[in-house]
C-alpha cells in the first residue's frame, strides 16, 4: 500500500529525462513545479504516470503531482519524485489520491466516499471497473463535501489504480 504525498504548484519547465540505456528519453519527462511560496519539486513523468482526464500539461499550468511518499528519492534540491498521478487544476473539481478502506474512508481519515448510481468507476485505461472499489488505491474526483469527521462526498468519478494494487 502506497502512502501518497502531493505537491501543488505551477509547471515551470518540462524536459526529456534520461532513465537509463534501455529507456528512450523521449518517453520520460522531468516536470518542474513551483508553488506560491517559491518551493520547487521535480516530478519524473513515466509512461505509466496517470494523468487525470488524460489532459495535456504545459508550462504555466497549475497542477498537483501525487507520489509514493515511502519510495526512495535522491537527496537533492529541488526534491525529485516519480509521479504516480498528475492532476491539472480545475475550479469545479477536487482530486484526492489515497488508499480507501472497507468503509471507503481515506487512509488519512479525512474523506469518506458515498457512491451513487451516477458515480463513474473506471480503471486507469478508461474501462469500467466492475469490482468493489473498497480497500484499494483510488483517484477520486469530487465537488462539494459535507462537513463531518471525516468530510463526506459523492464523487463524480473514481479511478481504481489497478497497477498499484
Z-matrix of the N, CA and C atoms (Angstrom, degrees):
N
C 1 1.457
C 2 1.523 1 108.29
N 3 1.302 2 115.84 1 123.60
C 4 1.464 3 121.49 2 178.92
C 5 1.522 4 109.86 3 -78.12
N 6 1.315 5 115.51 4 146.61
C 7 1.458 6 121.54 5 169.18
C 8 1.514 7 105.47 6 -103.81
N 9 1.314 8 115.98 7 115.35
C 10 1.455 9 119.77 8 -172.18
C 11 1.517 10 111.70 9 -88.55
N 12 1.330 11 115.12 10 128.82
C 13 1.454 12 122.46 11 168.47
C 14 1.511 13 107.08 12 -106.00
N 15 1.313 14 116.45 13 166.05
C 16 1.465 15 118.89 14 178.30
C 17 1.519 16 109.70 15 -148.66
N 18 1.321 17 114.14 16 159.27
C 19 1.464 18 121.95 17 176.58
C 20 1.514 19 106.86 18 -145.15
N 21 1.338 20 115.78 19 130.98
C 22 1.466 21 121.66 20 -179.61
C 23 1.513 22 110.19 21 -115.91
N 24 1.302 23 115.36 22 143.80
C 25 1.460 24 120.82 23 177.73
C 26 1.510 25 110.50 24 175.74
N 27 1.315 26 115.22 25 -160.01
C 28 1.465 27 122.63 26 -178.36
C 29 1.521 28 108.88 27 -110.40
N 30 1.320 29 116.54 28 136.92
C 31 1.462 30 121.58 29 178.57
C 32 1.527 31 108.81 30 -69.25
N 33 1.337 32 116.06 31 123.65
C 34 1.467 33 120.64 32 -179.63
C 35 1.528 34 112.98 33 -106.57
N 36 1.343 35 117.12 34 -19.83
C 37 1.467 36 120.20 35 179.44
C 38 1.524 37 109.24 36 -161.29
N 39 1.330 38 115.29 37 148.72
C 40 1.463 39 122.37 38 174.05
C 41 1.518 40 106.84 39 -137.20
N 42 1.337 41 116.82 40 126.08
C 43 1.463 42 120.11 41 -179.47
C 44 1.520 43 110.20 42 -143.27
N 45 1.333 44 116.39 43 163.70
C 46 1.457 45 120.47 44 175.02
C 47 1.511 46 109.04 45 -67.01
N 48 1.334 47 116.48 46 151.29
C 49 1.460 48 122.27 47 -177.13
C 50 1.518 49 108.84 48 -130.21
N 51 1.325 50 116.76 49 125.49
C 52 1.455 51 121.17 50 179.06
C 53 1.518 52 108.47 51 -79.46
N 54 1.344 53 116.46 52 119.19
C 55 1.464 54 121.41 53 -177.03
C 56 1.518 55 112.30 54 -111.61
N 57 1.301 56 117.11 55 15.74
C 58 1.461 57 121.06 56 179.72
C 59 1.515 58 110.94 57 120.53
N 60 1.331 59 115.14 58 164.71
C 61 1.460 60 121.12 59 -174.81
C 62 1.516 61 113.19 60 -63.31
N 63 1.329 62 118.83 61 -27.36
C 64 1.464 63 122.05 62 -176.95
C 65 1.525 64 113.14 63 -85.16
N 66 1.329 65 117.77 64 -10.93
C 67 1.468 66 120.96 65 -175.11
C 68 1.523 67 110.38 66 -114.73
N 69 1.338 68 117.68 67 123.68
C 70 1.474 69 119.17 68 177.35
C 71 1.531 70 110.61 69 -63.95
N 72 1.316 71 117.20 70 129.73
C 73 1.467 72 120.63 71 -176.11
C 74 1.524 73 112.12 72 -64.22
N 75 1.336 74 117.72 73 -21.17
C 76 1.458 75 120.37 74 178.97
C 77 1.528 76 111.78 75 -69.42
N 78 1.340 77 117.06 76 -17.83
C 79 1.468 78 121.68 77 -178.17
C 80 1.528 79 112.06 78 -91.30
N 81 1.317 80 117.30 79 -8.31
C 82 1.459 81 122.51 80 179.44
C 83 1.522 82 108.12 81 -121.26
N 84 1.310 83 116.46 82 139.32
C 85 1.465 84 121.33 83 -179.27
C 86 1.522 85 109.65 84 -126.23
N 87 1.312 86 115.88 85 152.34
C 88 1.450 87 122.81 86 170.20
C 89 1.522 88 106.18 87 -112.07
N 90 1.335 89 116.14 88 117.90
C 91 1.453 90 122.31 89 -177.01
C 92 1.526 91 108.09 90 -111.63
N 93 1.323 92 116.84 91 116.32
C 94 1.463 93 122.08 92 178.87
C 95 1.516 94 109.30 93 -91.01
N 96 1.332 95 115.80 94 133.83
C 97 1.459 96 122.40 95 -176.12
C 98 1.519 97 108.82 96 -131.04
N 99 1.334 98 116.44 97 134.53
C 100 1.461 99 122.12 98 178.91
C 101 1.520 100 109.16 99 -124.09
N 102 1.362 101 116.14 100 132.54
C 103 1.470 102 118.92 101 178.88
C 104 1.523 103 110.46 102 -91.81
N 105 1.342 104 116.06 103 -179.77
C 106 1.469 105 121.02 104 -175.78
C 107 1.522 106 112.97 105 -66.31
N 108 1.337 107 117.40 106 -20.48
C 109 1.467 108 121.28 107 178.06
C 110 1.519 109 112.55 108 -86.46
N 111 1.328 110 116.90 109 -1.55
C 112 1.454 111 121.18 110 179.96
C 113 1.519 112 113.76 111 89.74
N 114 1.329 113 118.31 112 1.11
C 115 1.464 114 121.31 113 177.87
C 116 1.523 115 109.34 114 -73.70
N 117 1.319 116 115.60 115 145.70
C 118 1.470 117 122.17 116 -176.75
C 119 1.520 118 110.22 117 -120.13
N 120 1.335 119 115.61 118 148.64
C 121 1.457 120 123.95 119 170.81
C 122 1.520 121 107.20 120 -141.60
N 123 1.328 122 115.60 121 141.56
C 124 1.462 123 121.04 122 171.93
C 125 1.517 124 108.01 123 -106.20
N 126 1.334 125 116.13 124 127.09
C 127 1.453 126 121.66 125 176.52
C 128 1.516 127 109.09 126 -104.83
N 129 1.335 128 116.28 127 130.90
C 130 1.452 129 121.64 128 171.98
C 131 1.526 130 106.31 129 -87.71
N 132 1.328 131 115.04 130 118.29
C 133 1.456 132 122.08 131 -179.68
C 134 1.519 133 107.51 132 -98.49
N 135 1.331 134 116.74 133 120.20
C 136 1.463 135 121.95 134 -178.61
C 137 1.527 136 109.12 135 -107.53
N 138 1.335 137 117.38 136 170.69
C 139 1.465 138 119.19 137 176.29
C 140 1.531 139 113.14 138 -60.57
N 141 1.325 140 118.58 139 -19.50
C 142 1.464 141 120.72 140 -179.55
C 143 1.526 142 113.34 141 -97.97
N 144 1.324 143 118.79 142 0.30
C 145 1.465 144 120.63 143 176.43
C 146 1.522 145 108.49 144 -63.68
N 147 1.328 146 116.38 145 128.90
C 148 1.460 147 120.84 146 -179.06
C 149 1.525 148 109.46 147 -90.96
N 150 1.337 149 116.89 148 123.43
C 151 1.457 150 122.41 149 175.73
C 152 1.527 151 108.09 150 -101.14
N 153 1.329 152 116.89 151 119.34
C 154 1.463 153 121.73 152 -179.56
C 155 1.526 154 109.04 153 -57.06
N 156 1.311 155 116.06 154 129.86
C 157 1.464 156 124.40 155 -177.51
C 158 1.526 157 112.70 156 61.37
N 159 1.320 158 117.17 157 15.73
C 160 1.472 159 123.38 158 177.45
C 161 1.528 160 112.09 159 52.00
N 162 1.332 161 116.72 160 38.76
C 163 1.459 162 121.37 161 -177.78
C 164 1.523 163 111.44 162 -76.08
N 165 1.303 164 116.10 163 155.32
C 166 1.455 165 123.33 164 172.79
C 167 1.525 166 106.96 165 -89.80
N 168 1.321 167 116.50 166 130.73
C 169 1.464 168 121.01 167 -179.65
C 170 1.522 169 108.59 168 -107.77
N 171 1.336 170 115.78 169 136.00
C 172 1.459 171 122.46 170 -179.27
C 173 1.522 172 110.30 171 -127.04
N 174 1.310 173 116.22 172 166.01
C 175 1.466 174 121.41 173 174.86
C 176 1.528 175 108.24 174 -58.08
N 177 1.321 176 116.07 175 134.35
C 178 1.453 177 122.41 176 -179.28
C 179 1.519 178 114.15 177 97.35
N 180 1.334 179 117.28 178 -11.27
C 181 1.465 180 120.47 179 -179.61
C 182 1.529 181 110.86 180 -78.13
N 183 1.342 182 117.78 181 139.34
C 184 1.463 183 120.73 182 172.34
C 185 1.536 184 108.85 183 -80.43
N 186 1.327 185 116.49 184 127.79
C 187 1.464 186 120.41 185 -177.19
C 188 1.526 187 110.45 186 -139.41
N 189 1.319 188 114.72 187 165.27
C 190 1.457 189 122.49 188 169.06
C 191 1.516 190 107.05 189 -126.66
N 192 1.318 191 115.78 190 129.28
C 193 1.457 192 121.69 191 176.41
C 194 1.511 193 109.34 192 -107.30
N 195 1.329 194 115.93 193 135.03
C 196 1.457 195 122.41 194 178.09
C 197 1.523 196 108.30 195 -111.78
N 198 1.338 197 116.58 196 138.55
C 199 1.453 198 121.81 197 -176.56
C 200 1.524 199 109.12 198 -143.39
N 201 1.320 200 116.23 199 165.41
C 202 1.460 201 121.38 200 176.90
C 203 1.524 202 107.62 201 -81.04
N 204 1.328 203 115.76 202 110.24
C 205 1.472 204 120.64 203 -176.78
C 206 1.528 205 112.31 204 -68.17
N 207 1.337 206 118.09 205 -15.23
C 208 1.464 207 121.15 206 179.28
C 209 1.525 208 112.88 207 -95.81
N 210 1.313 209 117.62 208 -6.14
C 211 1.469 210 120.98 209 -179.56
C 212 1.525 211 109.73 210 -73.81
N 213 1.333 212 116.91 211 146.75
C 214 1.462 213 118.57 212 176.54
C 215 1.533 214 110.79 213 -62.10
N 216 1.310 215 115.70 214 143.50
C 217 1.465 216 121.63 215 179.23
C 218 1.526 217 107.73 216 -137.78
N 219 1.329 218 117.08 217 143.21
C 220 1.465 219 118.88 218 178.39
C 221 1.531 220 110.55 219 -65.22
N 222 1.311 221 115.81 220 144.40
C 223 1.465 222 121.18 221 179.25
C 224 1.520 223 109.10 222 -85.79
N 225 1.316 224 114.78 223 77.05
C 226 1.460 225 121.54 224 -179.73
C 227 1.514 226 108.88 225 -132.44
N 228 1.329 227 115.12 226 165.16
C 229 1.456 228 119.81 227 173.37
C 230 1.516 229 108.06 228 -121.54
N 231 1.301 230 119.45 229 134.01
C 232 1.462 231 125.11 230 -4.02
C 233 1.524 232 111.06 231 -70.28
N 234 1.345 233 116.71 232 159.30
C 235 1.466 234 119.64 233 178.31
C 236 1.518 235 110.75 234 -56.68
N 237 1.324 236 115.31 235 150.09
C 238 1.459 237 121.04 236 -178.92
C 239 1.521 238 108.49 237 -128.91
N 240 1.326 239 116.66 238 123.52
C 241 1.456 240 122.50 239 -178.26
C 242 1.511 241 110.17 240 -127.08
N 243 1.326 242 116.18 241 147.67
C 244 1.468 243 121.60 242 172.69
C 245 1.525 244 106.94 243 -79.49
N 246 1.322 245 116.58 244 117.54
C 247 1.466 246 121.46 245 -178.17
C 248 1.525 247 109.48 246 -74.32
N 249 1.333 248 115.83 247 128.41
C 250 1.459 249 121.04 248 174.26
C 251 1.517 250 110.42 249 -93.71
N 252 1.350 251 115.72 250 -41.06
C 253 1.465 252 122.29 251 -179.73
C 254 1.518 253 107.82 252 -139.00
N 255 1.328 254 115.85 253 138.70
C 256 1.458 255 121.66 254 174.76
C 257 1.522 256 108.19 255 -124.46
N 258 1.333 257 115.09 256 137.37
C 259 1.460 258 120.79 257 -179.23
C 260 1.517 259 109.44 258 -130.96
N 261 1.321 260 115.97 259 124.56
C 262 1.458 261 121.66 260 175.46
C 263 1.526 262 107.66 261 -81.33
N 264 1.327 263 117.54 262 131.82
C 265 1.465 264 121.92 263 -176.30
C 266 1.514 265 111.18 264 -61.49
N 267 1.323 266 115.12 265 139.39
C 268 1.448 267 122.61 266 177.03
C 269 1.521 268 107.10 267 -140.58
N 270 1.322 269 116.91 268 133.34
C 271 1.454 270 121.51 269 -174.76
C 272 1.507 271 115.30 270 -63.11
N 273 1.331 272 117.58 271 -22.35
C 274 1.460 273 118.80 272 -175.06
C 275 1.520 274 113.71 273 -107.42
N 276 1.329 275 118.40 274 9.52
C 277 1.452 276 118.40 275 178.63
C 278 1.520 277 111.20 276 -143.83
N 279 1.311 278 114.12 277 149.47
C 280 1.460 279 122.83 278 174.22
C 281 1.521 280 107.56 279 -112.35
N 282 1.326 281 116.16 280 152.86
C 283 1.458 282 121.00 281 179.08
C 284 1.525 283 108.38 282 -130.95
N 285 1.327 284 115.51 283 132.46
C 286 1.464 285 121.38 284 174.23
C 287 1.512 286 107.84 285 -130.27
N 288 1.327 287 115.99 286 132.21
C 289 1.458 288 122.20 287 175.71
C 290 1.520 289 106.14 288 -115.67
N 291 1.330 290 116.02 289 122.15
C 292 1.458 291 119.71 290 -176.22
C 293 1.524 292 109.36 291 -168.40
N 294 1.328 293 114.77 292 171.25
C 295 1.459 294 121.84 293 170.03
C 296 1.514 295 106.81 294 -86.83
N 297 1.333 296 116.78 295 130.41
C 298 1.456 297 121.91 296 178.19
C 299 1.525 298 108.55 297 -113.62
N 300 1.341 299 116.59 298 128.31
C 301 1.457 300 122.31 299 -173.79
C 302 1.525 301 112.84 300 -77.50
N 303 1.327 302 116.41 301 -168.09
C 304 1.471 303 121.43 302 -176.98
C 305 1.523 304 112.44 303 -64.67
N 306 1.333 305 117.96 304 -22.04
C 307 1.467 306 122.39 305 176.95
C 308 1.529 307 111.68 306 -95.85
N 309 1.345 308 116.13 307 7.21
C 310 1.469 309 124.01 308 -177.68
C 311 1.530 310 111.86 309 60.18
N 312 1.334 311 115.20 310 39.70
C 313 1.460 312 122.35 311 173.50
C 314 1.525 313 107.22 312 -105.85
N 315 1.327 314 116.49 313 134.94
C 316 1.465 315 121.62 314 -179.05
C 317 1.528 316 110.76 315 -63.07
N 318 1.327 317 116.13 316 156.46
C 319 1.469 318 120.65 317 -176.91
C 320 1.522 319 112.58 318 -61.98
N 321 1.343 320 117.46 319 -26.39
C 322 1.467 321 119.57 320 177.83
C 323 1.534 322 112.15 321 -87.39
N 324 1.342 323 116.27 322 0.01
C 325 1.458 324 121.07 323 175.77
C 326 1.514 325 115.58 324 72.73
N 327 1.328 326 118.05 325 15.85
C 328 1.467 327 119.77 326 -175.35
C 329 1.518 328 114.75 327 -98.69
N 330 1.357 329 118.59 328 -16.12
C 331 1.459 330 120.19 329 -174.10
C 332 1.521 331 110.55 330 -141.17
N 333 1.332 332 115.74 331 130.18
C 334 1.467 333 122.71 332 174.40
C 335 1.522 334 107.99 333 -114.48
N 336 1.336 335 114.94 334 133.94
C 337 1.455 336 120.98 335 -179.45
C 338 1.519 337 110.76 336 -95.45
N 339 1.318 338 116.07 337 132.53
C 340 1.460 339 123.43 338 172.58
C 341 1.528 340 106.36 339 -114.55
N 342 1.317 341 115.74 340 99.27
C 343 1.457 342 120.80 341 -175.03
C 344 1.519 343 110.00 342 -77.03
N 345 1.334 344 115.51 343 133.64
C 346 1.464 345 121.12 344 177.37
C 347 1.530 346 108.09 345 -110.70
N 348 1.333 347 117.22 346 168.57
C 349 1.468 348 119.54 347 175.66
C 350 1.530 349 112.57 348 -61.86
N 351 1.327 350 117.16 349 -19.58
C 352 1.467 351 120.63 350 179.60
C 353 1.531 352 113.21 351 -88.23
N 354 1.347 353 117.46 352 -8.49
C 355 1.465 354 120.65 353 179.02
C 356 1.518 355 108.86 354 -71.16
N 357 1.319 356 115.71 355 122.64
C 358 1.466 357 121.19 356 178.05
C 359 1.524 358 107.75 357 -83.54
N 360 1.336 359 117.48 358 125.86
C 361 1.465 360 121.76 359 178.72
C 362 1.518 361 107.20 360 -119.83
N 363 1.347 362 114.91 361 116.33
C 364 1.460 363 120.53 362 -174.77
C 365 1.528 364 110.57 363 -132.94
N 366 1.334 365 114.81 364 170.18
C 367 1.449 366 122.53 365 171.65
C 368 1.530 367 108.40 366 -92.95
N 369 1.313 368 115.98 367 172.27
C 370 1.464 369 120.80 368 179.65
C 371 1.528 370 112.33 369 -58.97
N 372 1.322 371 117.51 370 -29.29
C 373 1.462 372 120.83 371 -178.04
C 374 1.520 373 112.92 372 -83.43
N 375 1.353 374 117.63 373 4.09
C 376 1.448 375 121.60 374 177.05
C 377 1.515 376 114.62 375 90.42
N 378 1.334 377 117.23 376 -4.15
C 379 1.458 378 120.77 377 -179.74
C 380 1.527 379 110.32 378 -85.59
N 381 1.329 380 116.20 379 156.21
C 382 1.466 381 121.15 380 -179.12
C 383 1.525 382 110.24 381 -61.36
N 384 1.322 383 115.52 382 140.54
C 385 1.472 384 121.83 383 171.78
C 386 1.512 385 106.07 384 -100.35
N 387 1.319 386 116.81 385 120.13
C 388 1.465 387 120.70 386 -172.75
C 389 1.520 388 113.13 387 -101.27
N 390 1.318 389 117.99 388 -0.12
C 391 1.461 390 120.55 389 179.49
C 392 1.516 391 111.54 390 -94.26
N 393 1.317 392 115.21 391 -167.01
C 394 1.460 393 122.89 392 178.56
C 395 1.531 394 108.23 393 -89.64
N 396 1.325 395 119.30 394 126.30
C 397 1.466 396 120.36 395 -178.79
C 398 1.534 397 113.88 396 -75.64
N 399 1.319 398 118.16 397 -5.64
C 400 1.465 399 121.03 398 -179.34
C 401 1.527 400 110.40 399 -67.18
N 402 1.333 401 114.87 400 151.02
C 403 1.467 402 123.18 401 179.05
C 404 1.526 403 112.49 402 60.55
N 405 1.332 404 114.70 403 41.27
C 406 1.459 405 120.02 404 -179.62
C 407 1.529 406 110.29 405 -141.68
N 408 1.331 407 115.12 406 161.90
C 409 1.462 408 121.59 407 171.05
C 410 1.521 409 107.33 408 -79.05
N 411 1.346 410 115.76 409 127.46
C 412 1.456 411 120.78 410 -174.89
C 413 1.519 412 111.36 411 -131.07
N 414 1.329 413 115.31 412 149.00
C 415 1.456 414 122.58 413 164.87
C 416 1.522 415 104.33 414 -103.18
N 417 1.324 416 116.57 415 118.59
C 418 1.456 417 121.32 416 -176.09
C 419 1.519 418 108.59 417 -113.16
N 420 1.333 419 115.50 418 125.79
C 421 1.466 420 122.01 419 178.24
C 422 1.525 421 106.62 420 -111.56
N 423 1.335 422 115.23 421 121.68
C 424 1.461 423 119.38 422 -173.94
C 425 1.518 424 110.53 423 -147.40
N 426 1.330 425 114.80 424 167.57
C 427 1.463 426 121.33 425 179.71
C 428 1.518 427 110.05 426 -106.00
N 429 1.309 428 115.73 427 -104.24
C 430 1.457 429 120.97 428 -175.94
C 431 1.524 430 111.17 429 -79.74
N 432 1.330 431 114.43 430 160.32
C 433 1.454 432 121.37 431 175.76
C 434 1.521 433 109.11 432 -123.58
N 435 1.315 434 114.28 433 152.11
C 436 1.458 435 121.33 434 174.31
C 437 1.522 436 106.85 435 -96.42
N 438 1.327 437 115.55 436 129.13
C 439 1.454 438 119.85 437 -177.21
C 440 1.512 439 109.84 438 -64.68
N 441 1.288 440 115.58 439 136.34
C 442 1.450 441 123.00 440 179.30
C 443 1.509 442 108.71 441 175.39
N 444 1.288 443 116.03 442 -175.02
C 445 1.455 444 120.56 443 177.01
C 446 1.515 445 107.49 444 -128.68
N 447 1.305 446 119.42 445 93.69
C 448 1.465 447 127.94 446 7.44
C 449 1.535 448 111.59 447 -83.98
N 450 1.351 449 114.30 448 169.35
C 451 1.460 450 119.08 449 171.22
C 452 1.531 451 107.83 450 -59.56
N 453 1.332 452 116.08 451 150.63
C 454 1.460 453 120.28 452 179.35
C 455 1.522 454 109.77 453 -123.75
N 456 1.328 455 115.05 454 147.05
C 457 1.458 456 119.84 455 179.16
C 458 1.509 457 110.53 456 -149.45
N 459 1.313 458 115.39 457 154.48
C 460 1.459 459 122.51 458 170.27
C 461 1.530 460 105.02 459 -103.58
N 462 1.328 461 117.69 460 105.60
C 463 1.468 462 119.38 461 -175.36
C 464 1.516 463 113.33 462 -70.76
N 465 1.350 464 114.37 463 148.97
C 466 1.464 465 121.04 464 172.97
C 467 1.529 466 109.51 465 -71.59
N 468 1.351 467 114.19 466 -45.53
C 469 1.452 468 120.20 467 -173.36
C 470 1.521 469 108.81 468 -146.76
N 471 1.333 470 115.36 469 145.05
C 472 1.456 471 122.76 470 173.61
C 473 1.520 472 107.15 471 -126.94
N 474 1.328 473 116.27 472 128.46
C 475 1.444 474 120.89 473 174.88
C 476 1.523 475 106.70 474 -110.60
N 477 1.320 476 116.36 475 120.31
C 478 1.462 477 122.13 476 179.02
C 479 1.527 478 107.61 477 -83.87
N 480 1.328 479 115.74 478 123.01
C 481 1.463 480 120.48 479 -178.68
C 482 1.522 481 109.31 480 -84.71
N 483 1.313 482 116.09 481 79.13
C 484 1.462 483 122.28 482 -176.82
C 485 1.530 484 112.14 483 -61.55
N 486 1.322 485 118.28 484 -30.93
C 487 1.464 486 120.54 485 -179.10
C 488 1.519 487 112.07 486 -74.04
N 489 1.334 488 118.32 487 -12.26
C 490 1.471 489 121.13 488 179.10
C 491 1.529 490 112.19 489 -109.19
N 492 1.331 491 117.78 490 17.43
C 493 1.471 492 120.35 491 -178.80
C 494 1.501 493 110.94 492 -81.13
